[in-house]
Amino acid sequence: MTDHNGHSPVRIIGSRELHQGLPGILEELKKGEVRYVLTVHGKPRAVLVGAESYLKMTLDRHDDPTEALVGLQLSALLGGESGLSLEVLGKAFEHPKRAEET
């Protein structure tokens, strides 16, 4: 069952409902503030966020090369719709000590 109280951007959804309502859920995830907590047998298993929201979170973690790579891939897949320049994304790959040395 999905929690649609209208006030919270967080929705609780079961795996069966996710499967049945995936197109609508994907559309709703385009809203930056919406999050889904996916449960299996009533226990939280994952959090779903939109691609652009995830990209913004990824750039805040520029000390992690894996997250930086995901950010670069997402930016490419979004076709530049994120509004982020390659320069900004490239900085995510810089090691913090290297950035201080230059």
C-alpha atoms as an extended CHARMM CRD file, in Angstrom:
* protein
*
       102  EXT
         1         1  MET       CA              0.0000000000        0.0000000000        0.0000000000  PROA      1               0.0000000000
         2         2  THR       CA              1.3300000000        3.4340000000       -0.9240000000  PROA      2               0.0000000000
         3         3  ASP       CA              1.2390000000        6.2450000000        1.6160000000  PROA      3               0.0000000000
         4         4  HSD       CA             -0.2070000000        9.2410000000       -0.2900000000  PROA      4               0.0000000000
         5         5  ASN       CA             -1.0610000000       11.5990000000        2.5420000000  PROA      5               0.0000000000
         6         6  GLY       CA             -0.4230000000       14.5960000000        0.2930000000  PROA      6               0.0000000000
         7         7  HSD       CA              1.9850000000       16.2890000000        2.7100000000  PROA      7               0.0000000000
         8         8  SER       CA              5.0230000000       14.0390000000        2.7670000000  PROA      8               0.0000000000
         9         9  PRO       CA              7.2060000000       13.5670000000       -0.3110000000  PROA      9               0.0000000000
        10        10  VAL       CA              8.0400000000       10.0780000000        0.9940000000  PROA      10              0.0000000000
        11        11  ARG       CA              5.8500000000        7.1960000000       -0.1110000000  PROA      11              0.0000000000
        12        12  ILE       CA              5.9110000000        3.6860000000        1.3290000000  PROA      12              0.0000000000
        13        13  ILE       CA              5.3390000000        1.0780000000       -1.3610000000  PROA      13              0.0000000000
        14        14  GLY       CA              5.3680000000       -2.7050000000       -1.4590000000  PROA      14              0.0000000000
        15        15  SER       CA              7.0910000000       -4.6840000000       -4.1700000000  PROA      15              0.0000000000
        16        16  ARG       CA              3.7900000000       -5.8500000000       -5.6820000000  PROA      16              0.0000000000
        17        17  GLU       CA              2.4640000000       -2.2900000000       -5.9490000000  PROA      17              0.0000000000
        18        18  LEU       CA              5.7820000000       -1.1650000000       -7.4300000000  PROA      18              0.0000000000
        19        19  HSD       CA              5.4460000000       -3.7840000000      -10.1380000000  PROA      19              0.0000000000
        20        20  GLN       CA              1.8380000000       -2.8630000000      -10.8940000000  PROA      20              0.0000000000
        21        21  GLY       CA              2.2850000000        0.9090000000      -10.8390000000  PROA      21              0.0000000000
        22        22  LEU       CA              5.7920000000        1.3370000000      -12.2240000000  PROA      22              0.0000000000
        23        23  PRO       CA              4.9910000000        3.7880000000      -15.0700000000  PROA      23              0.0000000000
        24        24  GLY       CA              3.1850000000        6.1790000000      -12.7130000000  PROA      24              0.0000000000
        25        25  ILE       CA              5.8620000000        5.8460000000      -10.0530000000  PROA      25              0.0000000000
        26        26  LEU       CA              8.6110000000        6.6340000000      -12.5660000000  PROA      26              0.0000000000
        27        27  GLU       CA              6.6800000000        9.7050000000      -13.6680000000  PROA      27              0.0000000000
        28        28  GLU       CA              6.2390000000       10.8430000000      -10.0760000000  PROA      28              0.0000000000
        29        29  LEU       CA              9.9730000000       10.4020000000       -9.3840000000  PROA      29              0.0000000000
        30        30  LYS       CA             10.6470000000       13.2060000000      -11.8790000000  PROA      30              0.0000000000
        31        31  LYS       CA              9.5550000000       15.5410000000       -9.0810000000  PROA      31              0.0000000000
        32        32  GLY       CA             12.7550000000       16.3050000000       -7.2170000000  PROA      32              0.0000000000
        33        33  GLU       CA             11.3050000000       15.9800000000       -3.7530000000  PROA      33              0.0000000000
        34        34  VAL       CA              9.5540000000       12.6020000000       -4.1560000000  PROA      34              0.0000000000
        35        35  ARG       CA             11.0710000000        9.4780000000       -2.5910000000  PROA      35              0.0000000000
        36        36  TYR       CA              9.7310000000        5.9470000000       -2.3900000000  PROA      36              0.0000000000
        37        37  VAL       CA             10.6680000000        3.5030000000        0.3210000000  PROA      37              0.0000000000
        38        38  LEU       CA             10.3320000000        0.0290000000       -1.1590000000  PROA      38              0.0000000000
        39        39  THR       CA              9.3340000000       -2.6580000000        1.3250000000  PROA      39              0.0000000000
        40        40  VAL       CA              9.3560000000       -6.4220000000        1.0650000000  PROA      40              0.0000000000
        41        41  HSD       CA              7.0990000000       -8.1650000000        3.5850000000  PROA      41              0.0000000000
        42        42  GLY       CA              6.7620000000       -4.8350000000        5.3990000000  PROA      42              0.0000000000
        43        43  LYS       CA             10.5070000000       -4.2940000000        5.8490000000  PROA      43              0.0000000000
        44        44  PRO       CA             12.3280000000       -1.4310000000        4.0840000000  PROA      44              0.0000000000
        45        45  ARG       CA             14.6980000000       -2.6810000000        1.3930000000  PROA      45              0.0000000000
        46        46  ALA       CA             15.4570000000        0.2860000000       -0.8630000000  PROA      46              0.0000000000
        47        47  VAL       CA             14.8230000000        3.9690000000       -1.4400000000  PROA      47              0.0000000000
        48        48  LEU       CA             13.8400000000        5.1220000000       -4.9100000000  PROA      48              0.0000000000
        49        49  VAL       CA             14.7620000000        8.6280000000       -6.0560000000  PROA      49              0.0000000000
        50        50  GLY       CA             14.6210000000       10.2940000000       -9.4400000000  PROA      50              0.0000000000
        51        51  ALA       CA             17.7440000000       10.3050000000      -11.6090000000  PROA      51              0.0000000000
        52        52  GLU       CA             18.2750000000       14.0780000000      -11.3980000000  PROA      52              0.0000000000
        53        53  SER       CA             17.8480000000       14.0810000000       -7.6170000000  PROA      53              0.0000000000
        54        54  TYR       CA             20.3500000000       11.2630000000       -7.3430000000  PROA      54              0.0000000000
        55        55  LEU       CA             22.7690000000       13.1190000000       -9.5960000000  PROA      55              0.0000000000
        56        56  LYS       CA             22.6240000000       16.1530000000       -7.3180000000  PROA      56              0.0000000000
        57        57  MET       CA             23.2850000000       13.9650000000       -4.2740000000  PROA      57              0.0000000000
        58        58  THR       CA             26.1690000000       12.2800000000       -6.0860000000  PROA      58              0.0000000000
        59        59  LEU       CA             27.9240000000       15.5560000000       -6.7520000000  PROA      59              0.0000000000
        60        60  ASP       CA             27.8530000000       16.3170000000       -3.0350000000  PROA      60              0.0000000000
        61        61  ARG       CA             29.9540000000       13.1730000000       -2.4930000000  PROA      61              0.0000000000
        62        62  HSD       CA             32.8480000000       14.0590000000       -4.7820000000  PROA      62              0.0000000000
        63        63  ASP       CA             35.3100000000       12.2430000000       -2.5160000000  PROA      63              0.0000000000
        64        64  ASP       CA             33.9340000000        8.8820000000       -3.7060000000  PROA      64              0.0000000000
        65        65  PRO       CA             35.0920000000        7.9680000000       -7.2510000000  PROA      65              0.0000000000
        66        66  THR       CA             32.3040000000        5.3930000000       -7.6560000000  PROA      66              0.0000000000
        67        67  GLU       CA             29.6400000000        8.0090000000       -6.9900000000  PROA      67              0.0000000000
        68        68  ALA       CA             31.4150000000       10.4130000000       -9.3290000000  PROA      68              0.0000000000
        69        69  LEU       CA             31.3500000000        7.8190000000      -12.0940000000  PROA      69              0.0000000000
        70        70  VAL       CA             27.6340000000        7.1990000000      -11.5570000000  PROA      70              0.0000000000
        71        71  GLY       CA             27.1090000000       10.9600000000      -11.7060000000  PROA      71              0.0000000000
        72        72  LEU       CA             28.9730000000       11.2250000000      -14.9880000000  PROA      72              0.0000000000
        73        73  GLN       CA             27.0030000000        8.3390000000      -16.4890000000  PROA      73              0.0000000000
        74        74  LEU       CA             23.6930000000        9.7830000000      -15.3250000000  PROA      74              0.0000000000
        75        75  SER       CA             24.5550000000       13.1710000000      -16.7330000000  PROA      75              0.0000000000
        76        76  ALA       CA             25.3000000000       11.5910000000      -20.1080000000  PROA      76              0.0000000000
        77        77  LEU       CA             22.1010000000        9.5420000000      -20.0270000000  PROA      77              0.0000000000
        78        78  LEU       CA             20.0550000000       12.6030000000      -19.1150000000  PROA      78              0.0000000000
        79        79  GLY       CA             21.4470000000       14.2790000000      -22.2240000000  PROA      79              0.0000000000
        80        80  GLY       CA             22.6550000000       17.3200000000      -20.3820000000  PROA      80              0.0000000000
        81        81  GLU       CA             19.1810000000       18.0180000000      -18.9790000000  PROA      81              0.0000000000
        82        82  SER       CA             20.6820000000       18.2280000000      -15.5060000000  PROA      82              0.0000000000
        83        83  GLY       CA             22.2290000000       21.6040000000      -16.3110000000  PROA      83              0.0000000000
        84        84  LEU       CA             25.5730000000       20.4630000000      -14.9250000000  PROA      84              0.0000000000
        85        85  SER       CA             28.6860000000       21.2180000000      -16.9200000000  PROA      85              0.0000000000
        86        86  LEU       CA             31.3800000000       18.6740000000      -17.6490000000  PROA      86              0.0000000000
        87        87  GLU       CA             33.7340000000       20.8970000000      -15.6550000000  PROA      87              0.0000000000
        88        88  VAL       CA             31.5900000000       20.4790000000      -12.5380000000  PROA      88              0.0000000000
        89        89  LEU       CA             31.3050000000       16.7430000000      -13.1000000000  PROA      89              0.0000000000
        90        90  GLY       CA             35.0450000000       16.4840000000      -13.7470000000  PROA      90              0.0000000000
        91        91  LYS       CA             35.7770000000       18.0890000000      -10.3940000000  PROA      91              0.0000000000
        92        92  ALA       CA             33.9450000000       15.2060000000       -8.7810000000  PROA      92              0.0000000000
        93        93  PHE       CA             36.7780000000       12.9430000000       -9.9320000000  PROA      93              0.0000000000
        94        94  GLU       CA             39.5030000000       15.0750000000       -8.4030000000  PROA      94              0.0000000000
        95        95  HSD       CA             41.0170000000       13.6500000000       -5.2680000000  PROA      95              0.0000000000
        96        96  PRO       CA             40.6110000000       16.1930000000       -2.4170000000  PROA      96              0.0000000000
        97        97  LYS       CA             44.3890000000       16.3790000000       -1.8500000000  PROA      97              0.0000000000
        98        98  ARG       CA             45.0700000000       16.8640000000       -5.5490000000  PROA      98              0.0000000000
        99        99  ALA       CA             42.5970000000       19.7440000000       -5.6610000000  PROA      99              0.0000000000
       100       100  GLU       CA             44.4080000000       21.3990000000       -2.7430000000  PROA      100             0.0000000000
       101       101  GLU       CA             47.8280000000       21.0360000000       -4.4610000000  PROA      101             0.0000000000
       102       102  THR       CA             46.7400000000       22.9120000000       -7.6220000000  PROA      102             0.0000000000
